[in-house]
Amino acid sequence: MRAATPGDKKIYESIAGDYFNEFPLDPQKLNGVARMTVEKAADICTREGYEVTGFVLSNTQGPRCVVEMSAVRWLDLDEMWKLMHPEQG
């Protein structure tokens, strides 16, 4: 995994906009997976016109929590795998 760079904060700011200031993300805590996620999200937002409307959270055991506006969806590891890899379900 590569070390975080000062440019990582700019990538997060470009994706999250005002949310970044409310919920600051420490670029020094980024790992390779987080950077890949940021880069893919930034590319999709730029290319397809999407905007950030929520977040996907994970804990150390792996389950995910999807938060968008007032909706929250809790996913265990199996549900998350099926969501992201439906053809392998």
C-alpha distances in whole Angstrom, upper triangle without the diagonal:
4,7,9,12,16,16,14,17,19,18,18,22,23,22,23,26,28,26,24,26,28,24,22,18,16,14,12,12,10,6,5,8,10,10,11,14,15,15,17,19,20,21,23,25,25,27,28,30,28,27,26,28,26,23,21,20,19,19,18,20,19,22,22,25,25,27,29,32,34,33,31,30,28,26,26,23,26,27,23,23,26,26,23,24,28,29,27,29
4,7,9,13,13,12,15,17,16,17,20,21,21,22,24,27,25,22,25,26,24,21,17,15,12,11,11,9,7,6,10,11,9,11,14,14,14,17,19,19,20,23,24,24,26,28,29,27,27,25,28,26,23,22,22,21,21,20,23,22,25,24,26,27,28,30,32,35,34,32,31,30,29,28,26,29,29,26,25,29,28,25,26,30,31,30,31
4,6,10,11,10,13,15,15,16,18,20,20,21,23,25,24,20,22,24,22,18,15,12,9,8,9,8,7,8,12,11,10,13,15,15,15,18,20,19,21,24,24,25,27,29,29,28,27,25,28,26,23,22,21,21,21,20,24,23,25,25,26,27,28,30,32,34,34,32,31,30,29,29,27,30,31,27,27,31,30,27,29,32,34,33,34
4,7,8,7,9,12,11,12,15,16,17,18,19,21,20,17,19,21,18,15,12,9,6,5,7,6,7,9,11,10,8,12,14,12,13,16,17,17,19,21,22,22,24,26,26,25,24,22,25,23,20,20,20,20,21,20,24,22,25,23,25,25,25,27,29,32,31,29,30,29,28,29,27,30,30,27,27,30,29,26,28,32,33,33,34
4,5,6,8,10,10,12,14,15,16,18,19,21,20,17,18,21,19,16,13,11,7,8,10,9,11,12,14,13,10,13,15,13,13,17,18,16,18,21,21,21,24,26,26,25,24,22,25,24,22,22,22,23,24,24,27,26,28,26,27,27,27,28,30,33,33,31,32,32,31,32,30,33,33,29,30,33,31,28,31,34,36,35,36
4,5,6,8,9,11,12,14,15,16,17,19,19,15,16,19,18,14,12,10,7,9,12,11,14,15,17,15,12,16,17,14,14,18,18,16,19,22,21,21,24,26,25,25,23,21,25,24,22,23,23,24,25,26,29,28,29,28,28,27,27,28,29,32,33,32,32,32,32,33,32,35,35,31,32,35,33,30,33,36,38,38,39
4,5,5,6,9,10,11,13,14,15,17,18,14,16,19,18,15,13,12,9,11,13,12,14,14,16,14,11,14,15,12,11,15,15,13,15,18,18,17,20,22,22,21,20,19,22,22,21,22,22,24,25,26,29,27,29,27,27,26,26,26,28,31,31,30,31,31,31,33,31,34,33,30,30,33,31,28,31,34,35,36,37
4,5,5,6,9,10,11,12,14,16,15,12,14,17,15,12,10,9,6,9,10,8,11,11,13,10,8,11,12,9,9,13,13,11,14,17,16,17,19,21,21,20,18,17,20,19,17,18,19,20,22,23,26,24,25,23,23,23,23,23,25,28,28,27,28,28,28,29,28,30,30,26,27,30,27,25,28,31,33,33,33
4,5,5,6,9,10,10,11,13,13,9,11,14,12,9,8,8,6,9,11,10,13,14,15,12,10,14,13,10,12,15,14,12,16,18,17,17,20,22,21,20,17,16,19,18,17,18,18,20,22,23,26,25,26,23,23,22,22,22,23,26,27,26,27,28,28,29,29,32,31,27,29,31,29,26,29,32,34,35,35
4,5,5,6,9,10,10,12,13,10,12,15,14,12,11,11,9,13,15,13,16,16,17,14,12,14,14,10,11,14,13,11,14,16,15,14,18,20,18,18,16,15,18,18,18,20,20,23,25,26,29,27,28,25,25,23,23,23,24,27,28,27,28,29,30,31,31,33,32,28,30,32,29,27,30,33,35,35,36
4,5,5,6,9,10,13,13,10,13,16,15,13,11,12,10,13,14,12,14,14,14,11,9,11,11,7,8,11,10,7,10,13,12,12,15,17,16,15,14,13,16,16,15,17,18,20,23,24,27,25,25,23,22,21,21,20,22,25,26,25,26,27,27,29,28,30,29,25,26,29,26,23,26,29,31,32,32
4,5,5,6,8,10,10,7,10,12,11,9,8,10,9,12,13,11,13,14,14,10,9,12,10,7,9,12,10,8,12,14,12,13,17,18,16,15,12,11,14,13,12,14,15,18,20,22,25,22,23,20,19,18,17,17,19,22,22,22,23,24,24,26,26,28,27,23,25,27,24,22,26,28,30,31,31
4,5,5,5,8,8,6,8,11,11,9,9,11,11,15,15,14,17,18,18,14,13,15,14,10,12,14,12,10,14,15,13,13,17,18,16,15,12,11,14,14,14,17,18,20,23,25,28,26,26,23,22,20,19,18,19,22,23,23,25,26,27,29,29,31,30,26,28,30,27,25,29,31,33,34,34
4,6,6,9,10,9,11,14,14,13,13,15,14,17,18,16,18,18,18,15,13,15,13,10,11,12,10,7,11,12,9,10,13,15,13,12,10,10,13,14,15,17,19,22,25,27,29,27,27,24,23,20,19,18,19,23,24,24,25,27,27,30,29,31,30,26,28,29,26,24,28,30,32,33,33
4,6,9,9,8,12,13,13,12,12,15,14,17,17,15,17,17,16,13,12,13,11,8,9,10,7,6,10,10,8,9,13,13,11,10,7,7,10,11,11,14,16,19,22,24,26,24,24,20,19,17,16,15,16,20,20,20,22,23,24,26,26,28,26,23,24,26,23,21,24,26,29,30,30
4,6,5,5,9,10,9,10,10,13,14,17,17,15,18,19,17,14,14,15,13,10,12,13,10,10,13,13,10,13,16,16,14,11,8,6,9,9,10,13,15,18,21,23,26,23,23,19,18,15,14,13,14,17,18,18,20,22,23,25,26,28,26,23,25,27,23,22,26,28,30,31,31
4,5,6,8,10,10,11,12,15,15,19,19,18,21,22,21,17,17,18,16,13,15,16,13,12,15,15,12,13,17,17,14,13,9,8,11,12,13,16,18,21,24,27,29,27,26,23,21,19,17,15,15,19,20,21,23,25,26,29,29,32,30,26,29,30,27,26,29,31,34,35,35
4,5,6,7,9,10,12,15,17,20,20,20,23,24,23,19,19,21,19,16,18,20,16,15,19,19,15,17,20,20,17,15,12,10,11,12,14,17,19,22,24,27,30,28,27,23,21,19,17,15,15,18,20,21,23,25,27,30,30,33,31,28,30,32,28,28,31,33,36,37,36
4,5,5,6,8,10,13,15,18,18,17,21,22,21,17,18,20,17,14,17,18,15,15,18,18,15,18,21,20,18,15,12,9,10,10,10,14,15,18,21,24,26,24,23,20,18,16,13,13,12,15,17,17,20,22,23,26,27,30,27,25,27,29,26,25,29,31,34,34,34
4,5,5,5,7,10,12,15,15,15,18,20,19,15,15,18,16,13,16,17,15,14,18,18,16,18,21,21,19,17,13,11,12,12,12,15,15,18,20,23,25,24,23,20,19,17,15,15,16,18,20,20,22,23,24,27,27,30,28,25,28,30,27,25,29,31,34,35,34
4,6,6,9,11,13,16,17,17,21,23,22,18,19,21,19,16,19,21,18,17,21,22,19,21,24,24,22,20,16,14,15,15,15,18,18,21,22,25,28,26,26,23,21,20,18,18,17,20,22,22,24,25,27,30,30,33,31,28,31,33,30,29,33,35,38,38,38
4,6,10,13,15,18,17,18,22,24,23,19,20,23,20,18,21,22,19,19,23,23,20,22,26,25,23,20,17,14,14,13,13,16,16,19,21,23,26,25,24,21,19,18,15,16,15,17,19,19,22,23,25,28,29,32,30,27,30,32,29,28,32,34,37,38,37
4,6,10,13,15,14,15,18,21,20,16,17,20,17,15,19,20,17,18,22,22,20,22,25,25,23,20,17,13,13,12,11,14,13,16,17,20,23,21,21,18,16,16,14,15,15,17,18,17,20,20,22,24,25,28,27,24,27,29,26,26,29,31,35,35,34
4,6,9,12,12,12,16,19,18,15,15,18,17,14,18,20,17,17,21,22,20,22,25,25,23,21,18,15,16,14,13,15,14,17,18,20,23,22,22,20,18,18,17,18,18,20,21,21,22,23,24,26,26,30,28,25,28,30,28,27,30,33,35,35,35
4,6,9,8,9,12,15,15,11,12,15,14,12,15,17,15,16,19,20,19,21,24,24,23,21,18,15,16,14,12,14,13,14,16,17,21,19,20,18,17,17,16,18,19,21,22,21,22,22,23,24,24,27,26,23,25,28,26,24,28,30,33,33,33
4,5,6,7,11,14,15,11,12,16,15,13,16,19,18,18,21,22,21,23,26,27,26,24,21,18,20,18,16,16,15,16,17,18,21,20,22,20,20,20,20,22,23,25,25,24,25,24,25,26,26,29,28,25,27,30,28,26,29,32,35,34,34
4,5,5,9,11,13,10,9,13,13,11,14,17,16,16,19,21,20,21,24,25,25,23,21,18,21,19,17,17,16,17,18,19,22,21,23,21,21,21,21,23,25,27,27,25,26,26,26,27,26,29,29,25,27,30,28,25,28,32,34,33,34
4,6,8,12,13,11,11,15,15,14,16,19,19,19,22,24,24,25,27,29,28,26,24,22,24,22,19,19,18,18,18,18,22,21,23,22,23,24,24,26,27,30,30,28,28,27,27,28,27,30,30,27,28,31,29,27,30,33,35,34,35
4,7,10,11,9,10,14,14,13,16,18,18,19,22,23,23,25,27,28,28,26,24,21,23,20,17,17,15,14,14,14,18,17,20,19,20,21,21,23,26,27,27,25,25,24,24,24,23,26,27,23,25,28,26,24,27,30,33,32,32
4,7,8,6,7,10,10,10,12,15,15,16,18,20,20,22,24,25,25,23,21,19,21,19,16,15,14,14,15,15,18,17,19,18,19,19,20,22,25,27,26,24,24,23,23,23,22,25,25,21,22,26,24,22,24,28,30,29,29
4,6,5,6,9,10,11,12,14,16,17,19,20,21,23,24,26,26,24,23,20,23,20,17,16,15,14,15,14,17,16,18,17,19,20,22,24,26,29,27,25,25,23,22,22,20,23,24,20,21,24,23,20,22,26,28,27,27
4,6,5,6,9,10,11,12,14,15,17,18,20,21,22,24,25,23,23,21,23,21,18,17,16,15,17,16,18,17,19,18,20,21,23,24,27,30,28,26,25,24,23,23,20,23,23,20,19,23,22,19,21,24,25,24,26
4,5,5,6,9,10,11,12,14,15,17,18,20,21,22,23,21,20,18,20,18,15,13,13,12,14,14,16,14,16,15,17,17,20,21,25,27,25,23,22,21,19,19,17,19,20,16,16,19,18,15,17,21,22,21,22
4,5,5,6,9,10,10,12,14,15,16,18,20,21,21,19,18,15,18,16,13,11,11,12,14,14,17,14,16,14,16,16,17,19,22,24,23,21,21,20,19,20,18,21,20,17,17,20,19,16,19,22,24,24,24
4,5,5,6,9,10,10,12,14,15,16,18,20,20,18,18,16,19,17,15,14,15,15,17,18,20,18,20,18,19,19,20,21,24,27,26,24,24,23,22,23,21,24,23,20,20,23,21,18,21,24,26,25,26
4,5,5,6,8,10,11,12,14,15,16,18,19,17,17,16,19,18,15,14,15,16,18,19,21,18,19,18,19,18,20,21,24,27,25,24,23,23,21,22,20,22,22,18,18,20,19,15,18,21,22,22,24
4,6,5,6,8,10,11,12,14,15,16,17,15,14,13,15,14,12,11,12,13,16,18,19,16,17,15,16,15,16,17,20,23,22,20,19,20,18,20,18,20,19,16,16,18,16,13,16,19,21,21,22
4,6,5,6,8,10,10,12,14,15,15,13,13,11,14,14,12,12,14,15,18,20,22,19,20,17,18,16,17,17,20,23,22,21,21,22,21,23,21,24,22,19,20,22,19,17,20,22,24,25,26
4,5,5,6,9,10,11,12,14,15,14,14,13,17,16,15,15,17,18,21,23,24,22,22,20,21,19,20,20,23,26,25,24,24,25,24,25,23,25,24,21,21,23,21,18,20,23,24,25,26
4,5,5,6,9,10,10,12,13,12,13,12,16,15,14,14,17,18,21,23,24,21,21,19,19,18,19,19,22,25,23,23,22,23,22,23,22,23,22,18,18,20,17,14,17,19,21,22,23
4,5,5,6,9,10,10,11,9,9,9,12,12,11,12,15,17,20,22,24,21,21,18,18,15,16,15,18,21,20,20,20,21,20,23,22,23,21,18,19,20,17,15,18,20,22,23,24
4,6,5,6,8,10,10,9,9,10,13,14,14,15,18,20,23,25,27,24,24,21,21,18,19,18,20,23,23,23,23,24,24,26,25,27,25,22,23,24,21,19,21,24,25,27,27
4,6,5,6,8,9,10,11,12,16,17,17,17,20,22,26,27,29,25,26,23,23,20,21,20,22,26,25,25,25,26,25,27,26,27,26,22,23,24,21,18,21,23,24,25,27
4,5,5,5,7,7,9,10,13,15,15,16,19,21,25,27,28,25,24,21,21,18,19,18,20,23,22,23,22,24,23,26,25,26,24,20,21,22,18,16,19,20,22,24,25
4,6,6,5,4,6,8,11,13,14,16,19,22,26,28,29,26,25,22,21,18,18,16,18,22,21,22,22,24,24,27,26,28,25,22,23,24,21,19,22,23,25,27,27
4,6,6,7,9,11,15,17,18,20,23,25,29,31,32,29,29,25,25,22,22,20,21,25,25,26,26,28,28,30,30,31,29,26,26,27,24,22,24,26,27,29,30
4,6,8,11,14,17,19,20,21,24,27,30,32,33,30,29,26,26,23,23,21,23,27,26,27,27,29,28,31,30,30,28,25,26,26,23,21,23,24,25,27,29
4,6,9,12,15,17,18,20,23,26,29,32,33,29,28,25,24,21,21,19,21,24,23,24,25,27,26,29,29,29,27,24,25,24,21,19,22,22,24,26,27
4,7,10,12,15,17,19,23,26,29,32,33,30,29,25,24,21,20,17,19,22,22,23,24,27,27,30,30,30,28,25,26,26,23,21,24,25,26,29,29
4,7,9,12,14,16,19,22,26,29,30,26,25,22,20,17,16,14,15,19,18,20,20,23,23,26,26,27,24,22,23,23,20,19,21,22,24,27,27
4,6,9,11,14,17,21,24,27,29,25,24,21,19,15,14,12,13,16,17,18,19,22,23,26,26,27,25,22,24,24,20,20,23,24,27,28,28
4,6,8,11,14,17,21,24,25,22,21,17,16,12,11,9,10,14,14,15,17,19,20,23,23,25,22,20,22,23,19,18,22,23,26,27,27
4,7,11,13,17,20,24,25,22,20,17,14,11,9,6,7,10,11,12,14,17,18,22,23,24,21,19,22,22,19,19,22,23,26,28,27
4,7,10,14,17,20,21,19,17,13,10,7,5,4,6,9,9,10,11,14,15,18,20,21,19,16,19,20,17,17,21,22,25,26,25
4,6,10,13,17,18,15,14,10,8,6,5,7,9,12,11,10,11,12,13,16,17,19,17,14,17,19,16,15,19,21,24,24,23
4,7,10,14,15,12,10,7,6,4,6,9,12,14,12,10,9,10,10,13,13,16,14,11,14,16,13,13,16,18,21,21,20
4,7,10,12,9,8,5,5,6,8,11,14,15,13,11,10,10,10,12,13,16,14,12,15,17,15,15,18,20,24,23,22
4,7,8,6,6,4,6,9,11,15,18,18,16,13,12,10,10,10,10,14,13,11,13,16,15,15,18,20,23,22,21
4,6,5,6,7,9,12,14,18,20,20,19,15,14,12,11,11,11,15,15,13,15,18,18,17,20,23,25,24,23
4,5,8,10,12,16,18,21,24,24,22,19,18,15,14,12,12,15,16,15,16,19,19,19,21,24,26,24,23
4,6,9,12,16,18,22,25,25,22,19,17,13,12,10,9,12,14,13,14,17,18,18,20,22,24,22,21
4,6,10,13,16,19,23,23,20,17,14,11,9,8,6,10,11,9,11,14,14,14,16,18,21,19,18
4,7,10,13,17,20,20,17,13,11,8,6,5,5,9,9,8,10,13,13,13,16,17,20,19,17
4,7,10,13,16,16,14,10,8,6,5,6,7,10,9,7,10,13,11,12,15,17,20,19,17
4,6,10,13,13,10,7,6,5,6,9,11,13,11,10,13,15,13,14,17,18,22,22,20
4,7,10,11,8,6,5,6,8,11,13,15,12,10,14,15,12,13,17,18,21,21,20
4,7,7,6,5,7,9,11,15,17,18,16,14,18,18,15,16,20,21,25,25,23
4,6,5,7,9,12,14,18,19,21,18,16,19,20,16,17,21,21,25,26,24
4,6,8,11,15,17,21,23,24,21,20,23,23,20,21,25,25,29,30,28
4,7,10,13,17,20,23,24,21,20,24,24,21,22,26,26,30,30,28
4,7,10,13,17,20,21,17,17,20,20,17,19,23,22,26,27,25
4,7,10,13,16,18,15,14,18,18,15,17,21,21,25,25,23
4,6,10,13,14,11,11,14,14,12,15,18,18,21,22,19
4,7,10,12,9,9,13,14,12,14,17,18,21,21,18
4,7,8,5,6,9,10,9,11,14,15,18,17,15
4,6,5,6,9,10,11,12,14,15,18,17,14
4,6,5,6,9,10,11,12,14,16,14,12
4,5,5,6,9,10,10,11,14,12,9
4,5,5,6,9,10,10,13,12,9
4,5,5,6,8,10,13,12,10
4,5,5,6,8,10,9,8
4,6,5,5,8,7,5
4,6,6,10,10,8
4,6,9,9,9
4,6,6,6
4,5,5
4,6
4
